[in-house]
Amino acid sequence: MEDMEFKDPQLRSLLHDSKVNMPFSDFEERMVSRLNKELNHDRSIWKSIRLSWFFFFIGAAFGVGGSFALPMLQSNILGIDIELVKYSFMIVILIVVMWQLDEMIKLTIRQKRNKTS
C-alpha cells in the first residue's frame, strides 16, 4: 500500500515540500540549548526573588527590632535628645520598609505576568 501512495504525484510533491532543511548542521542542538538556558534563567529569577523576600523580612525584622530597642535607651546620643533620634529613626525605617515592600510586590507581580505570557 505504501508503494501505491508514493506513486501518486500529488502526494509525492506534498511530501517533498514538507521536508525542512536545517540552516546549520547543529541547528536543533542550538535550539534545545537555548530553550534550556531560558528555562534555567526563569528558575534563577524565581530563586533570586525568593531570596530577596527572605532578606526583606530579615531586614524589616531588624528595623522593627531597632525601633523598639532604641526607646529603651535613656541617655543622650552625642548631645542630641533621644526622642528626636528615636522618631527620626522610626520614620526612616518605616519609609524604607514601605518602599522596599512596594518594590518587592511590583517585582513579583511583573515576573508572574512575564511567566504567564
C-alpha positions in Angstrom: 0.0 0.0 0.0 2.9 2.4 0.7 4.2 1.9 -2.7 0.9 3.0 -4.1 0.8 6.2 -2.1 4.3 7.2 -3.2 3.3 6.7 -6.8 0.7 9.4 -6.5 2.4 12.6 -7.9 0.4 14.9 -5.7 1.4 13.0 -2.5 5.0 12.8 -3.6 5.0 16.5 -4.2 3.5 17.3 -0.8 5.9 15.0 0.9 8.8 16.6 -0.9 7.7 20.1 0.0 7.2 19.1 3.7 10.9 18.4 4.2 12.6 21.0 6.3 16.1 21.9 5.5 18.1 22.8 8.6 20.1 26.0 8.1 23.0 24.7 10.1 24.1 21.1 11.0 23.8 21.9 14.7 20.6 23.9 14.5 18.5 21.6 16.5 21.1 21.2 19.2 21.5 25.0 19.5 17.7 25.5 19.8 17.4 22.9 22.6 20.4 24.5 24.3 18.8 27.9 24.0 15.5 26.6 25.4 17.3 25.0 28.4 19.1 28.3 29.1 15.8 30.2 29.1 14.2 27.7 31.4 17.2 27.8 33.8 17.1 31.6 33.6 13.5 31.7 34.7 14.3 29.3 37.6 17.2 31.5 38.7 15.0 34.6 38.6 12.4 33.0 40.9 15.2 31.8 43.2 16.5 35.3 43.4 13.0 36.7 44.1 12.5 34.2 46.9 15.9 35.1 48.3 15.0 38.8 48.1 11.8 38.3 50.0 13.8 36.4 52.7 16.3 39.2 53.2 13.5 41.8 53.0 11.8 40.1 56.0 15.1 39.8 57.9 15.9 43.5 57.3 12.4 44.5 58.3 12.6 42.5 61.5 15.9 44.1 62.4 14.5 47.6 61.6 11.4 47.0 63.7 13.6 45.5 66.5 15.8 48.5 66.4 12.8 50.8 66.5 11.6 49.0 69.7 15.1 48.8 71.2 16.0 52.5 70.7 13.4 54.0 73.0 14.8 51.8 75.8 17.9 53.9 75.8 17.6 56.7 78.3 20.5 58.9 77.5 21.7 61.5 75.0 23.5 60.4 71.8 26.2 62.9 71.0 24.3 65.6 73.0 21.1 65.0 70.9 17.8 64.2 72.7 17.0 60.5 72.4 13.4 61.3 71.5 14.4 63.2 68.3 16.7 60.3 67.3 14.1 57.8 68.1 11.3 59.3 65.9 13.7 60.1 63.1 15.0 56.5 63.1 11.4 55.2 63.1 10.3 57.4 60.3 13.3 56.4 58.2 12.8 52.7 58.9 9.1 53.0 58.0 9.8 54.7 54.7 12.5 52.2 53.7 10.3 49.2 54.7 7.3 50.5 52.8 9.3 51.5 49.7 11.0 48.1 49.6 7.7 46.2 50.2 6.2 48.1 47.3 9.1 47.3 45.0 9.1 43.6 46.0 5.4 43.3 45.3 5.8 45.0 41.9 8.8 42.8 41.0 6.9 39.6 42.0 3.8 40.6 40.1 5.8 41.6 37.0 7.6 38.3 37.0 4.4 36.3 37.3 2.9 38.2 34.3 6.1 37.6 32.3 5.9 33.9 33.2 2.3 33.5 32.0 2.9 35.5 28.8 
